[in-house]
Amino acid sequence: MPFISDFFSVLQTWLFEVFLQPALYALGAMSYAEQAYDALEWLLVGCLEIALLATVGVGLERWLAVEAISQSDAQVRIDRIYTFIHRSGLFSLLMFFVLTPFFDGFESALRSFNISRPNLEDIFPEDFRQPLVVFFAYLVVLDCIDYWIHRAQHRWAWWWGLHALHHSQEKMTVWSDNRNHFLDDALRDAIMAFSALLIGLPPGQFMGIVVLTRLMQSFQHGNFRISMGWLGDRLMVAPWFHRVHHSVMDDVSNPARGHNFAVLFPVWDLLFGTADMKVRYEPTGIADQREGVSYGEGFWQQQSLGLKRLLKGLR
């Protein structure tokens, strides 16, 4: 979509020249100009995502709601705060730029021994190196990695201590995807950025994959009844499929019982025996919440309790 791309480029340049560049100059931080310019692109894309969630996502929830949830509910408001923070793109951008110098040095060392870093694109014959084909290949590989990250978040007690915050939401909406502990997000984003660099994913395609994945995950957490049919629900993760993963009955805190860990493609659950394909809409949350265990009512309390659970898991 050249028109949208050109508009974003012009807007990004204008905002940088009018606001960011003078601020960086005044602070004596012009050495960070390139990173600041890239961060501005992530921010603009994040604003567009938020606009889509607030219009299309909330509209679908009003039309096809599973349960009555008010947008003014306190926990929904907190989820929106998480969304605004994470859709700024700072986490993904930071991990990518922190790891890039390391990989540049690593690649330079390999070249001194006449060894090239693996590049996923190189496995395709010249005739098949079409942009969409290569993009999809990168997407599938990273989605498989994301599946195993998700399994680890439930399997290891210390990581579950952080990830439990995400599952503590009993009122799932399109805003719930980013309800995560900051350290949980940092670990996951670091692994994904590391993997992206390892397989030779270009920065532009990295951004496209991150944005597509974020939008799909927000859709999956939505409070609406949508099925894409027998085949469609096995090709892409549907809201009901992910709701099963969040359901109290599935007992997500027990890794022996968890199901539907896939992020985009259910094929990983089908392949590795963790799929539950029975369409149902059950209450969400963690079982011990019914016994009075609190995961935090406010933003900072949620972050603090996550650190305490992390330390308990490590012990």
N, C-alpha and C positions, 0 to 999 in steps of 0.2 A: 504494500500500500504506500506508494511513493508520496502521496499528498500528506499522509499522517507523519511519515518519516521526515519529510522536509519541514513540516510545521514544528515538530519536536526539536529538530536541529536548530532552526531559527530561534525558537523560544529559549532553548538551552544556552545558546550563544549570547542572546540578549541579557538573560538573567545573570550570566557569569560576568559579562563586561560591566553591567550596571551595578550589581550588588557584590558578588563574591570577589572579583578581582581587586576592587578598591579596598575591601576589608582585608584581604590577604596582604596587600601592599602595606597597609597601615600597621598590620601586626608583624611585618617583617617575615612573612611566611610564604613568599612567592615560590619557594622550592616545592610547595605542595599544590601548586596550581593545577597540575595535570590530574592529581587525585581528586581535587575539589571539583574540577570540571566533570569527571566521570561520576562522582557522587551526585551531582546535580541531575544527571540523566536518570540515575536510579530513583531519585526523589520524584521526578516528573512522572515516570512510569508508575511508581507507587501511588501517586495521587490519582492517576487514571484508574488503577485497580480499585482504589477505595470508592471512586465515583461509580464504578460498575457494581460493586457490592451493595452500595447504598440505594441504587436504583433497581437493577435487574435482580440482584440477590434478595433484597428485602421484599421486592414485588412478588417473587415466586413464593416466598415464605407466607405472605398474606393470602396468596391464592391457593396454595397446596399444603397448608400447614399440617404437620403431624400432631402438634399440641399447641395450645394457646400460650404464646410467649410475648410479653410486651417489650418493645424496643427500649423502654425506659427502665426496665428491670436493672437492679444494681449490678448484678453479675454480667449482664449483657453490656452495660456501660463500661465495665472493666475490660471486657474482651475487646471492645472498640479501641480502648487505650493501647492494648497490646498490638492491635492491628496497625494503628497509626505509627507506633514506634517501629515495628518490624518492616512495614512496607516502605520505610525510608530507604531500605536497601543497605544500611550501614554495615550490618553483620556480614552479608555475603561479600560486599565490596572489600571490607577489611580483611577477611580471610583470603580472598583472592590476591590482594596486593601484598599481604604479609608473606604468602607462600611463593609468589612469583620470583622474587630475588633468590630464594633458596633453590628453586628449580632452574633458574638461569645459571647459577653457579654449578649445580649438579650436572646440567647438560653440557656446560663448558668442560667439566672434568671428563665426562664421557667422550666428548669429541677428541680430547687429547689422546684417548686410547682407540680412536676410530670406531666408537660405538655410538649409535644414534638412539635417542629416546623413542620408545614406542609411540606410534601415532595411529589411532584407530582408523583414520581415513585411508591409510596406506594399504589396508587389507582389501580394499575395493579395487576391482579393475578400473582402468581409466574411464570406460564407457558408463560405469555405474556411480561415478563420483558426482552425482547431482546434488545440489544443495539440500533438497528435502530428504533425500535418501540418507545422506551423511548425518543430517540433523536428527533424524529418527533413530539412526544407529547409536548416536551419542545418548539420546534420550533413554533408549532401552537399557543401555549399559548402566547409566547413572541411576535409573529407577530400580534396577536389580540391587545395586549397592545400597540404595535408600531402604529397600525392603529388609536387608540384613542389619542395617543400622537400627531400624525399628524393632527388629527381633531382639537386638542387644539391649535396647532401652527397657524392654520388659524382662529380659533374662537376668541382667546383672543388678543386684539389689541397690548398689550405690547410684546407678543410672536411673533405675526406676524411681528412686527417691526424688529425682528432679522431674522425670517425665510424668510422675503421678499428678502434678499440677494440671497438665493438659487434660487428663482424664477426669479430674474432679468436677468439671463443668456438668451440671445436671440439666442445663437448659441450652442445648446445642443450637447454634445459629451459624449464619455465614461468617460471623465474626470470630468463631471459636477456634479456628485453625491456629492462630498466633498466640493463643493462651498457653505460653510455655515459659519455663524458667530461662532466664538469660543465659545461664551456663549450659543448659541443655541445648539451646539453639546454637551457641558458640561451638560446642563440640560437634554437633551434626553438620553445621556449615563448614567447619574446618575440614572434616573428612570428605565432604562433597567437593569442596574447592580443591583439595589435595588430589582427589580422584580425577577431577576434570583436567587439571594440569598434567597429571600422569598419562592420560590417554590422548593428550594433545588437543583438547577442546579450545578453540579460539575464544577470546573474551566476548565477542559479539554473540556467538552462539550460546555461550555460558549464560549470558543475560536472558536470551530467549527461553532457554530451558528453565531457568529459575522463575521467570514470570509465568510461563505456562503451568509449571508445577504448582505455584502458589495459587493461581486462579482455580485450578482443578481441585486443590485441597480445600479451598474455601467453599466451593460448590458441594463437595462431599460432606462437609459438616453442616450443611443447610438444613433448616427445619421444614423440609418438604418431602412429600411422597412422590418420588420419581423412579421409574424403572425403565430401562432401555431395552427390555425384552430379554429372552433367554440368551441370545448370542451377544447382544450389546453389553449385558451385565457381566459377561465373561471377558469382554475386550477392554472395558474401562470400568474403573471403580465408581459405583453408583452411590448416592447418599445412603440408601438402605444398607448397602454392603459395609460401609464404614461405620454406620450406626451400630451394627452388630458388634463390631470391634469395641465400641464405646459402651455397650450395654452392661448393666449391673449383672445380669444373668450370666454373661460370658466370663465374669470375674477376671478382668484384665490384669489384676495384680498377680495372678497365678499363671506363670509362663507355660505350664502344662495344659492350660485350658484356653489360652488366648487364640483368637482367630482373626483372619482378614487384616493382615499386617501390610498388604500391598499399598503403595502410595498412588500409583497411576494405573498399573496393569495387574488385574487379578491373577494372571497366569502364574505369578510367583507363588501365590498361596495354593493354587491348583497343583503346581509342580512339587511343592515341598510339604504338602499335606496339612496346611493350616487354613484351608478354605471352608467357610460355612455359607452355603449358597441358598439357605432357606430365607426367603424374603420375610422380614418381620420388623416391627418398630416397637422396641422395648424401652423402658426407662434407662437413662444413661447415668454414669457416675461410677464410683468405686464402692464395693460392698461395705467396707468398714465405715463409710459415711453414715450408713443406716444405724451404726452402733455409736454414733456421736463423735467420730474422729473428724477433726477439722483440717482443711487444707488451706485455710485462710479466707477471710472475708474481703479484705482490701488488697490493693496491689502490692504494697511493700510487705505486708504480712505473708502473702503468698510466696514472695521471693525469699523471705527469711525462713519460713517453714521448710521450703525446698532445700535450703542449705543444711538445715538440721537433719532432714531425712537423708541427705547425701552422706553426712558424717556418720550417722547411725548405720547406713548401709556399708560404709567402708570398714566399720568396726565389726 
